[in-house]
Structures are given as structure tokens and as C-alpha cells.
């Protein structure tokens, strides 16, 4: 028996099991969340390559699964990343109890988790691009719902990720067959441009963000959160693995400066458009682009502390988006229209839903005492010494996204269009209050999350000496 086989087979079995109980979303959410937690525990703490006893029987689980000439390996270099992935999935699946997304989220979402896990395990790791393409295919099914079967955002996502996969695989072929090193500057330049194209698509760098606004407008907020968390987390780990594996890539002149400029452009673009939106879903779409840009600024520092902050910001995004999506879905489930005027007074109809949505957005902006603040503050102190302009971009993001949060707070607290009050079940109340509390708790005590999340890339010895 080997660990990658167990992980992927059990993930597939869970996907089948949650596909069977139709019209039972609570059971699907519980099975998906508990199963993901158990798989995370397995990935993090199972003894590998050494015998151990279970109920008096000797058991040995190996770390390697060879299939079709490739190796899937779970070891100390990636088990923390795989564990983080499944824990993030468990957190999202649990919150789906409140958000009530379409049922595709559960079984397709589990298959997507397995695909991303396989991208962490595959050797040579260049083949991870194929698994990211499979994940994008699944993401389309998560975004599409019976109410919106023709989904432009999902189709654009699939087309763009296919382009990214082709660019990265061509670059991988060059690396394996043409001997690209720092001593071959022309080949290194071509490979770098191909990789830059691939990662620009994966990280939703404008104009490759075109799938995100229409997806936000049509998809269930929780489904969109799941897709962005999964794809962006996978993309970040993939980028860091490239930087760790190829010394010549880290030595490309101006590489990290270019990453910072891309991050600055994303932050400015996303910030300006966030404040101009008239729909709540598109506010979050452009706030996400801003957040992706901040993460690239962290990678662009080119130092271990910056990489750790990028990982920490990726972990915080799981909480921010889940809290926002639970609240937003609670409001929109009873309103259906997220235009500025339509959400007037929504806080009176669903106080907890409105509070959850606003705190999630405020945390994306980096408000003090929210989960998004400590990482941005630490990054700002690093950038002050490396690139002050990038630091000012983070301040601009705080001002613009924060202004958008205040503007929508004013809308949600405005005069209600009707006097209805939306009741919440005890379970929904616990999830909403728990999400809000976690967002505030991580803002006050970031050490509860950051040190553990940064261990997800501890096996990258070149980036984290």
C-alpha cells in the first residue's frame, strides 16, 4: 500500500459517496468536510516507509506510487502542502452548510481537491500543469448552476487555463531537452517568457482576469470562493516550486523586479475598479485581483520572508473568502439581486449575513483587527526597504478596498426596501458567528495561522535555506 494511492482513491470514493445522496446538502457538506479532515490528518501524520502496528497487525505504507512511467510521491517536502490543501477544503465544505451552493461543489470539488493534490505529488513536477488543467475543467462544473447553465466566466477560465498549460509544458520541454541554464541566455529568455505567460494566466493578471468578473456575477458566491482558493493556492505552490527547482530562473536579471511591477499593476487596477463597482459580487472579484497582486508583491521581494508572507496571505484568503461568501450567499439567497440599490437595508433583514459579508471584505482590504491586516503590515515593512513604490501600492489597496467596504456598509445599513426579517437556523448562526470570530481572532493573533501555513513549503530547500 502506498500513501498517494490511498489519498487519491479515498478522495475519489468520497466524491462518489457525496454524489449519491441527492437533495441532501447537509449530508453532503458533512461527508465532504469530515472526509477532507481525515485525509489531511493522514497526509500530515501517517508514518511513511516504516512498519507500524494497527490493531496488532503490521502495516507499512510507502511514500511512492509509480504509474504510467511517472511517480507520485508523498514525503516531507510536500506533505504539509497536501495537508493544508485538504484542511482548506474541509473548511470550505463545512461553511457550504450555510451558503447552499449547487450540489456540484461537493463531488466535483472533492475531485478538484484530488487533482490539485496530485499536482503537488507528481514527479517530474512539470506535469503538475496537466492536473491544474483538470482542476480548471472541474471548476467550470462548480461554477455552473441550473439557474445559469451558459456560464461565460467558466468557459473563459477553461480556455485561459488551457493556454497556460500549453505555455508551461512547452517551457518544461525546453528545460528538459534543450539544457536551459544561465549560460544559455537566449534559451533562458524564451523559457522565462513562456513561464511568465503561463503564470500570468494562473494568477489572473490582467487581461487574463476576464473570467473572474462574469463568474462572480453569475456563480454562487461560495462556489466562486472555492474555485479561486483552489486555483490560486495551487498556482502559488507551483510558482514557488519553479523558483526553488531552477537556480537559473532565480538569477534571471530583473525577474523579481518584474514580478513586483506586475503586482503593483494588479493592485492599482483592482483597487480602482473595486471602488467603482455597483454590484457586490464584482466588488469582491476586483478585490480578489488586488489581493492576488499583493501576494505577487510578497513573492517579488525575492527573500524567504517574502515567500513566507505570500503563503500566509494565501492561507488567510481561505478565511476571508469563506466568511464573505457565507454572508453574501445568506443575503443573496433571499434577495437574488446584488445591485447597490437592491441591497439597501439588507443588514436589517439578515444582520449576521451582512456582518459576515462586510467583515470578509474588510479583511480583504486589510483593516486592523481582521485576518488580512497582519500579513499586509509585515509585507509593508519589508517593501519599505526593497521597493517603496510597492509599499505605496499596498496603502492604495487599503484605501480603495476599504472605501468600497465602507460604501457597502452604508448601503446595507440604509433604509430597508421592505420590513422582512430573514431567520437563521442554529447551525447557520453558529457557522456565521464562528467565521466572524475566526476572522477577528486571526487579526489579533496571526501566530495561530502563519507559522503553520508557511511550513507547507518547508521542503523547498533553495527558497527556505
Secondary structure as UniProt FT lines:
FT   HELIX           3..20
FT   TURN            22..23
FT   HELIX           25..45
FT   STRAND          52..54
FT   TURN            55..56
FT   STRAND          57..59
FT   STRAND          64..67
FT   TURN            68..69
FT   STRAND          70..73
FT   TURN            76..78
FT   HELIX           79..99
FT   HELIX           104..121
FT   STRAND          122..123
FT   HELIX           125..127
FT   HELIX           128..143
FT   TURN            146..147
FT   HELIX           152..177
FT   TURN            182..183
FT   HELIX           185..202
FT   TURN            203..204
FT   TURN            206..209
FT   HELIX           210..218
FT   HELIX           221..245
FT   HELIX           247..250
FT   TURN            253..254
FT   HELIX           255..276
FT   HELIX           280..299
FT   TURN            300..301
FT   HELIX           304..335
FT   TURN            340..345
FT   HELIX           346..349
FT   HELIX           351..365
FT   TURN            368..369
FT   HELIX           371..386
FT   HELIX           388..412
FT   HELIX           426..444
FT   HELIX           446..448
FT   HELIX           450..454
FT   HELIX           455..457
FT   TURN            458..459
FT   TURN            461..463
//
